[in-house]
């Protein structure tokens, strides 16, 4: 770390060898471990652990009580809700060391993961996807998908502004908040303007 260009509460623990971007805020009792990277403008809530080799892109919001384990990569503008959970080993046992088996999980740009959701390792979250509170994700989540439940199931689509999209018979929808237009073709959503 060079010159400190971020805020860390006096109770936060920042290990040497991590990279923290400009304008980052790290709140009470959080721990940033070595070899992790936090992009510009991130907000790290209270009681958060960021493990080695974790990458957070720019402007990520990590709410209270989230542990981000080795193997997780979050792109820009990701929202991680309070007490949501990442795992990094499929079959953990206390007496068996599996550090060489950490699975990768990628959370793509603009995705939101709700409070108390669980992301089973190795399952990626697509761009602007929305994982509902309490959901348990056991498979990849497509871009713009809305998933809820245990195990999570897709129940709709979301706009980049976090509004539910209602597609017409032509596979077209307009975000009620931004007026941006979307199209649904072959099970995939794309923004058209």
C-alpha positions as a Markdown table, in Angstrom:
| # | Residue | x | y | z |
|---|---|---|---|---|
| 1 | Unk | 0.0 | 0.0 | 0.0 |
| 2 | Unk | 1.3 | 3.4 | -0.8 |
| 3 | Unk | -0.1 | 6.7 | 0.4 |
| 4 | Unk | -3.5 | 6.1 | 2.1 |
| 5 | Unk | -6.2 | 7.6 | -0.1 |
| 6 | Unk | -9.1 | 5.8 | 1.6 |
| 7 | Unk | -10.9 | 5.9 | 5.0 |
| 8 | Unk | -10.6 | 3.0 | 7.5 |
| 9 | Unk | -12.3 | 3.1 | 10.9 |
| 10 | Unk | -9.8 | 2.8 | 13.7 |
| 11 | Unk | -11.2 | -0.7 | 14.6 |
| 12 | Unk | -10.6 | -2.0 | 11.0 |
| 13 | Unk | -7.6 | -4.3 | 10.4 |
| 14 | Unk | -5.9 | -3.7 | 7.1 |
| 15 | Unk | -3.1 | -6.2 | 6.4 |
| 16 | Unk | 0.0 | -5.3 | 4.4 |
| 17 | Unk | 0.1 | -6.4 | 0.8 |
| 18 | Unk | -3.5 | -5.5 | -0.1 |
| 19 | Unk | -4.5 | -2.9 | -2.7 |
| 20 | Unk | -7.2 | -0.4 | -1.7 |
| 21 | Unk | -8.4 | 2.1 | -4.2 |
| 22 | Unk | -9.2 | 5.8 | -3.9 |
| 23 | Unk | -12.2 | 6.9 | -1.9 |
| 24 | Unk | -12.8 | 3.5 | -0.3 |
| 25 | Unk | -14.6 | 3.4 | 3.1 |
| 26 | Unk | -13.9 | 0.5 | 5.4 |
| 27 | Unk | -16.1 | 0.5 | 8.6 |
| 28 | Unk | -16.0 | -0.9 | 12.1 |
| 29 | Unk | -14.3 | -4.3 | 12.9 |
| 30 | Unk | -13.7 | -5.2 | 9.2 |
| 31 | Unk | -10.6 | -7.1 | 8.1 |
| 32 | Unk | -8.9 | -6.8 | 4.7 |
| 33 | Unk | -6.4 | -9.6 | 4.2 |
| 34 | Unk | -3.2 | -9.6 | 2.1 |
| 35 | Unk | -3.2 | -9.9 | -1.7 |
| 36 | Unk | -6.8 | -8.7 | -1.9 |
| 37 | Unk | -7.8 | -5.9 | -4.2 |
| 38 | Unk | -10.5 | -3.3 | -3.5 |
| 39 | Unk | -11.4 | -0.9 | -6.4 |
| 40 | Unk | -12.0 | 2.8 | -6.2 |
| 41 | Unk | -15.1 | 4.1 | -4.4 |
| 42 | Unk | -16.1 | 0.8 | -2.6 |
| 43 | Unk | -17.9 | 0.9 | 0.7 |
| 44 | Unk | -17.1 | -2.0 | 3.1 |
| 45 | Unk | -19.6 | -2.2 | 5.9 |
| 46 | Unk | -19.2 | -3.3 | 9.5 |
| 47 | Unk | -17.8 | -6.7 | 10.4 |
| 48 | Unk | -16.7 | -7.7 | 6.8 |
| 49 | Unk | -13.9 | -10.0 | 6.0 |
| 50 | Unk | -12.1 | -9.8 | 2.7 |
| 51 | Unk | -9.9 | -12.9 | 2.2 |
| 52 | Unk | -6.6 | -13.2 | 0.3 |
| 53 | Unk | -6.9 | -13.0 | -3.5 |
| 54 | Unk | -10.4 | -11.6 | -3.4 |
| 55 | Unk | -11.0 | -8.9 | -6.0 |
| 56 | Unk | -13.7 | -6.1 | -5.7 |
| 57 | Unk | -14.1 | -3.8 | -8.7 |
| 58 | Unk | -15.0 | -0.2 | -8.5 |
| 59 | Unk | -18.0 | 1.1 | -6.6 |
| 60 | Unk | -18.9 | -2.2 | -4.9 |
| 61 | Unk | -21.2 | -1.9 | -1.8 |
| 62 | Unk | -20.6 | -4.6 | 0.8 |
| 63 | Unk | -23.1 | -4.5 | 3.6 |
| 64 | Unk | -22.5 | -5.6 | 7.2 |
| 65 | Unk | -21.5 | -9.1 | 8.2 |
| 66 | Unk | -20.3 | -10.4 | 4.8 |
| 67 | Unk | -17.3 | -12.7 | 4.4 |
| 68 | Unk | -15.8 | -12.7 | 1.0 |
| 69 | Unk | -13.7 | -15.8 | 0.7 |
| 70 | Unk | -10.7 | -16.6 | -1.5 |
| 71 | Unk | -12.0 | -17.5 | -5.0 |
| 72 | Unk | -14.5 | -14.6 | -5.2 |
| 73 | Unk | -14.2 | -11.9 | -7.9 |
| 74 | Unk | -16.7 | -9.1 | -8.0 |
| 75 | Unk | -16.7 | -6.8 | -11.0 |
| 76 | Unk | -17.7 | -3.1 | -10.8 |
| 77 | Unk | -20.9 | -1.9 | -9.1 |
| 78 | Unk | -21.8 | -5.1 | -7.3 |
| 79 | Unk | -24.1 | -5.0 | -4.3 |
| 80 | Unk | -23.6 | -7.6 | -1.5 |
| 81 | Unk | -26.5 | -7.4 | 0.9 |
| 82 | Unk | -26.3 | -7.8 | 4.7 |
| 83 | Unk | -25.1 | -11.2 | 6.0 |
| 84 | Unk | -25.1 | -12.8 | 2.5 |
| 85 | Unk | -22.7 | -15.7 | 2.3 |
| 86 | Unk | -20.1 | -17.0 | -0.2 |
| 87 | Unk | -18.7 | -20.5 | 0.1 |
| 88 | Unk | -15.4 | -21.6 | -1.4 |
| 89 | Unk | -15.3 | -25.4 | -0.9 |
| 90 | Unk | -18.0 | -27.8 | -2.1 |
| 91 | Unk | -17.4 | -30.4 | 0.5 |
| 92 | Unk | -15.7 | -28.9 | 3.6 |
| 93 | Unk | -14.5 | -31.0 | 6.5 |
| 94 | Unk | -12.8 | -29.6 | 9.6 |
| 95 | Unk | -10.2 | -32.4 | 9.6 |
| 96 | Unk | -9.5 | -32.2 | 5.8 |
| 97 | Unk | -7.5 | -29.4 | 4.3 |
| 98 | Unk | -8.9 | -28.4 | 0.9 |
| 99 | Unk | -7.2 | -25.0 | 0.3 |
| 100 | Unk | -6.1 | -26.2 | -3.1 |
| 101 | Unk | -9.7 | -26.9 | -4.0 |
| 102 | Unk | -11.1 | -23.4 | -3.6 |
| 103 | Unk | -13.7 | -22.9 | -6.3 |
| 104 | Unk | -13.9 | -19.6 | -8.3 |
| 105 | Unk | -17.1 | -17.5 | -8.1 |
| 106 | Unk | -17.5 | -14.5 | -10.3 |
| 107 | Unk | -20.1 | -11.8 | -9.7 |
| 108 | Unk | -20.5 | -9.7 | -12.9 |
| 109 | Unk | -21.0 | -6.0 | -13.3 |
| 110 | Unk | -24.0 | -4.4 | -11.6 |
| 111 | Unk | -25.3 | -7.6 | -10.0 |
| 112 | Unk | -27.1 | -7.5 | -6.6 |
| 113 | Unk | -27.2 | -10.2 | -4.0 |
| 114 | Unk | -29.9 | -9.8 | -1.3 |
| 115 | Unk | -29.6 | -10.1 | 2.5 |
| 116 | Unk | -28.9 | -13.6 | 3.8 |
| 117 | Unk | -28.5 | -15.1 | 0.4 |
| 118 | Unk | -26.0 | -18.0 | 0.0 |
| 119 | Unk | -23.9 | -18.4 | -3.2 |
| 120 | Unk | -22.6 | -21.9 | -3.4 |
| 121 | Unk | -19.0 | -21.7 | -4.8 |
| 122 | Unk | -18.4 | -22.2 | -8.5 |
| 123 | Unk | -21.7 | -20.6 | -9.6 |
| 124 | Unk | -21.3 | -17.3 | -11.4 |
| 125 | Unk | -23.8 | -14.4 | -11.1 |
| 126 | Unk | -24.4 | -12.6 | -14.5 |
| 127 | Unk | -24.4 | -8.9 | -15.3 |
| 128 | Unk | -27.2 | -7.0 | -13.5 |
| 129 | Unk | -28.7 | -10.2 | -12.1 |
| 130 | Unk | -30.7 | -9.9 | -8.9 |
| 131 | Unk | -30.5 | -12.6 | -6.2 |
| 132 | Unk | -33.4 | -12.2 | -3.8 |
| 133 | Unk | -33.0 | -12.1 | -0.1 |
| 134 | Unk | -32.5 | -15.6 | 1.5 |
| 135 | Unk | -32.0 | -17.3 | -1.9 |
| 136 | Unk | -29.6 | -20.2 | -2.1 |
| 137 | Unk | -27.8 | -20.2 | -5.5 |
| 138 | Unk | -26.8 | -23.7 | -6.7 |
| 139 | Unk | -26.2 | -22.9 | -10.4 |
| 140 | Unk | -25.1 | -20.0 | -12.6 |
| 141 | Unk | -27.5 | -17.0 | -12.7 |
| 142 | Unk | -28.0 | -15.5 | -16.2 |
| 143 | Unk | -27.5 | -11.8 | -16.9 |
| 144 | Unk | -30.5 | -9.7 | -15.8 |
| 145 | Unk | -32.2 | -12.7 | -14.2 |
| 146 | Unk | -34.2 | -12.4 | -11.0 |
| 147 | Unk | -33.8 | -15.5 | -8.8 |
| 148 | Unk | -35.4 | -16.4 | -5.4 |
| 149 | Unk | -35.9 | -19.3 | -3.1 |
| 150 | Unk | -34.1 | -22.4 | -1.9 |
| 151 | Unk | -32.7 | -23.7 | -4.2 |
| 152 | Unk | -33.0 | -20.5 | -6.2 |
| 153 | Unk | -35.2 | -20.4 | -9.3 |
| 154 | Unk | -35.6 | -17.8 | -11.9 |
| 155 | Unk | -38.9 | -15.9 | -11.6 |
| 156 | Unk | -38.3 | -13.0 | -14.0 |
| 157 | Unk | -35.9 | -10.4 | -15.3 |
| 158 | Unk | -34.6 | -7.1 | -13.9 |
| 159 | Unk | -33.5 | -3.8 | -15.5 |
| 160 | Unk | -30.1 | -2.2 | -14.8 |
| 161 | Unk | -32.0 | 0.1 | -12.4 |
| 162 | Unk | -33.3 | -2.9 | -10.4 |
| 163 | Unk | -36.9 | -2.8 | -11.6 |
| 164 | Unk | -38.7 | -5.9 | -12.7 |
| 165 | Unk | -39.2 | -6.1 | -16.5 |
| 166 | Unk | -42.5 | -7.2 | -18.0 |
| 167 | Unk | -41.9 | -8.4 | -21.6 |
| 168 | Unk | -44.7 | -8.1 | -24.2 |
| 169 | Unk | -45.5 | -10.7 | -26.9 |
| 170 | Unk | -42.7 | -9.2 | -29.0 |
| 171 | Unk | -40.1 | -9.8 | -26.3 |
| 172 | Unk | -39.7 | -6.1 | -25.5 |
| 173 | Unk | -39.8 | -4.3 | -22.2 |
| 174 | Unk | -39.3 | -0.8 | -20.8 |
| 175 | Unk | -37.8 | -0.1 | -17.4 |
| 176 | Unk | -40.4 | 1.8 | -15.3 |
| 177 | Unk | -37.7 | 3.9 | -13.7 |
| 178 | Unk | -35.2 | 4.7 | -16.4 |
| 179 | Unk | -37.4 | 4.2 | -19.6 |
| 180 | Unk | -34.5 | 2.1 | -21.0 |
| 181 | Unk | -35.6 | -0.5 | -23.5 |
| 182 | Unk | -34.8 | -4.2 | -23.3 |
| 183 | Unk | -35.3 | -7.2 | -25.6 |
| 184 | Unk | -35.7 | -10.9 | -24.7 |
| 185 | Unk | -34.4 | -13.3 | -27.4 |
| 186 | Unk | -33.5 | -17.0 | -27.0 |
| 187 | Unk | -33.7 | -16.8 | -23.2 |
| 188 | Unk | -31.3 | -13.8 | -23.0 |
| 189 | Unk | -31.9 | -10.2 | -22.2 |
| 190 | Unk | -30.1 | -7.2 | -23.7 |
| 191 | Unk | -30.6 | -3.5 | -23.4 |
| 192 | Unk | -31.4 | -1.8 | -26.7 |
| 193 | Unk | -30.8 | 1.9 | -25.8 |
